[in-house]
Every structure is written in C-alpha cells, then in structure tokens.
Amino acid sequence: MPLTPEELDKIAKEVAEEKGEKELKYDKLRYFTDEELKNYTDEDLKKFKIKHDISMIEELEKGPWTSFISDIKREALHRSKLPEDKMMISKEVCEDLLGQLELSYHDKETHWKHGGIVGVFGYGGGVIGRYSDVPDKFPGVAHFHTIRVNQPASKFYTTDYLRTICDLWEYRGSGLTNMHGSTGDIVFLGTTTEQLEPIFYDLTHDLTQDLGGSGSNLRTPSCCIGKARCEYAMIDTQDMCYEMTMHYQDELHRPAFPYKFKFKFSGCPNDCVAAIARSDMAYIGTWKDDIRIDQEAVKAYVGGELKRNAGDMAGRDWGPFDIKAEVIDLCPSQCMSWDGNKLTIDNKECVRCMHCINTMPRALRVGTDTGCSILFGSKAPILEGAQLSLLTIPFMYAERPYDNLKDLADKVFEWWPEEGKNRERLGELIQRQGLRVFLEKIGVRAIPQMVKEPRSNPYIFWKEEDVPGGWKRTIADYRKKHAR
C-alpha cells in the first residue's frame, strides 16, 4: 500500500533528524506579510505602465504562450507597492531590466558584461558576476549578479522551504528566479555585490542550504526521481547524488578545472535527466541478468485487455496493439521473437534500451541483479560541437559508500585538469588524445564494441607492446601460420 502524506512527512522528519538538519518553519523565517505578498489586483496590472518604452519586447506577450515579459512586469508592479525597507536593492530593478532588454533588441547586441571574479569569501563558484554596460540609463541593473543554489536531490521541496527562499530573494534580490537551470540549480537572477555575503549567510544559517557550482569546476550534480517514486530505478540516484555532492565539495566550490564538469544520475536507461547527452560522467541504472517476463500479461497486451504504454496513448484510436510492429521489429538488437503464444528474449543480445518494457510494463520488468553503466564525455556545442557520452563501463555495482565510483572519478580528475586545454570538456580531450589514452589513465581495458570500423578506421589503436612480435614481425612469419 502507498504511504499516506502524514507517513511520508514523518519519514522525512526522521531522515532530517538523522542528518542533523533542522526543520524549516516559514512563519519564523518569513520577511513579508500576506498583505505585502498579495499587494496588487488584476485591474492594477492592466493599468500598470513601466517607466521605459518597451514596445518591441511587448510583442513577446502576444500569442497563446506564457511570456517572461509578463512575469517581469508583474514583479515590477509588486515591487513598486512594497515598503522601501522591505527591499535591499533598487525598487526599480525589474523595470530597468525590461528597459535594458528593449535596448538590446534595438541594438541587436547584449548590454551585459561579465563581472569577472565576484563571489562570497572562500568560494570561487556559485555566483555569476554580471554588470550592465549602460548603468547610467538603467541604474537598477548596474549590478545584476546571478546566484546558483544547490537543489535537493530529485528537487523535492517543502512549501515552507520554497516560500522562504522566495521571500529571501524578494528581500535581497530582484525577486526573479529560474526553477531550474540546465544543470538543475535554483537560480536567483539579479542582485548587487553588497548583498552576496548576506544572502550566503541567510542560506547557510537559516535554510541550511549551500551554493551550487559555476565556472570551471564541478557543477551541481543532479539526478532523476529514482527510487522515491519510479519502479524502474535500479540504483538509488538520490543517495548517489547526495554522496557525490558532499564528497566533492572542494571541486564544486573552488574552480580548478579546464572547464565545467557534470555528474548526472539516471535510475534506468530511460535517462530522465538526459545524462547521456548532457554530462561528462553519466551514471545510468541497468541490470545484468534476464528481463523478467509475465507471459500471461504479454497475451493480455496482444489481446487488447491491457493498454500499450501504460495507457499514455489514450485519446486517439491507434488501432489494435501489434506486438510485431510495435515491439519485435523496433528492438535495436533484434533479440526478441513472438510465435503467437510465447515471447522469447535472447538476453545476451539485449542492449537494455527498455523500449519493450516501456511498451508492455505489466508484462516485462527489469532484472534483479542491478547496478549502473558509466559513460563519459557528452556536452552541448562549445569547441567541437555536440556529442553524446561513450559507454565505458558496461556494468558496475553502486552501493554505499560508492568507493568504486569515487576512485574512477578521481582518476578522471587527475588526468583531465592536467591535459585539458582552456574551455576543453572531457569529451573533447578524449577526442583529441584518443580513447586508448583515456582508457589507460582510468585503468579500463578496451572492448570490441569500442571499435568504430573494424580493419578500416578503428577508434582504438594498438601499442607495439600489445602486439605479439611488435612492429618488427615480417610477412613471412605471418604466412608460416596462415598459408594461402
């Protein structure tokens, strides 16, 4: 039976107590009254005009979609009605932000300049310095620093926590947030240099919350919802993410890398945090035994008694379920067969894509001998274009205290900072020096699946000591063993 909200709340409190965390109470930490938080009406919003001409960017409000311009206007109106002593930066920050954005659209160039080294004492990451290059026109955004806050694993929040951080940012910043950034952080958009230390103090002392990663360092690790709610999760992504975040605090807060580095944890090959496309070191839950099959449930899918894809294709007549067209023929390794009565899987050929499991979740389940695959080197386009991760460790057990995972990451952190060029991600270094060099550095043997084109264009090149006879062997020696 699923747990009730009260039971879940009790468990959360017990876990927090074990970790020495104090329970947040919004009523004790709040900055604003209910009247101050709800200080305008829809009628006020219709009449509200900001002090700058923003006719170009107001075009972005047209159409069916929610516009960030409208959101910033609402915040500008809200701030205009707050008492002066309830804001530590300019009341007009949102209005000046819109004014500068309008100017950028007009000039077709940004008017932000990077702030260089700006942050809190002892940290090199977590704060992205940003200044306006037209502060005389828009003094409210003369400083507009962005702060990254380390999100909890799987982004589980209490309402007290969310209300408290929103109040904090309303008080010491612009009130504008991004939930969440590409890496996962809570992003506070826009404050002044003078407010950075007070914000950091409030975060760490009142909210027991740390800054996230920014700059050339380990970025904030992120994970999928994992075993908290997903039946497919084969590793405890939340625990792994928390442990690796705590273990690599120095790498996260004090940039010493050639460029950014990302850990991401997905509980299964469905990869809900896009680790394979967006992280330098991806941990993907997998299994190494056989897929479990319920043959009666397979027949129920074929007979139409159970809905394909757990019913998520409802609302349109897709016709009767065709197991051959929708499962067998779409298997990438062609390891499945259906004889009209029994589904058979050649598990040694299975590539763990999970398409069949997603299509018939009541009939097929992942195995029970679980761990994770580890992939390296994905990134978005920077120097060499976008690239996906390379599967390097097909299977590794992932159990506390995760020493095997930490040892592997340590080997990467010994090689890449030493050999990487400025702004060169791990995947680009592997591409430049070759996979063989990378595998030697992390102590992993090459496998046949890493060869791109056998005998033609291999990604793995042999060294002389790996070849019997070395480079000096003659064709005559070869022909003695292999007569024509």
ABEGO torsion letter per residue (X at the ends): XBBBAAAAAAAAAAAAAAAGBBBBBAAAABABBAAAABABBAAAAAABBBABBAAAAAAAABEABBBAAAAAAAAAAAAAABBAAABABBAAAAAAAAAAAAAAAAAGBBABBBAEBBBBBGBABGBBBBBBABAAABAAAABBBBBBBBBBBGGBBBAAAAAAAAAAAAAABAGBBBOBBAAGBBBBBEBBAAAAAAAAAAAAAAAGBBBBBBEBBBBBBBBBAEAAABAABABBAAAAAAAAAAAAAAAAABBABABBBBBBBBABAAGAAGAAAABABBBBBBBABBBBBBAAAAAAAAAGABBBGGGAABGBBAEBBBAAAAAAAABAAGABBBAGABBBBBAAABAGAGAAAAABAAABBBBABBBBBBBBGBBBBBAAEBBBBBBABABBBBBOAGAAAAAAAAAAAAAAAAABBBGBBAAAAAAAAEAAAAAAAAGBBBBAAABABBGABBABBBBAAABBGEAABBAAAAAAABBX
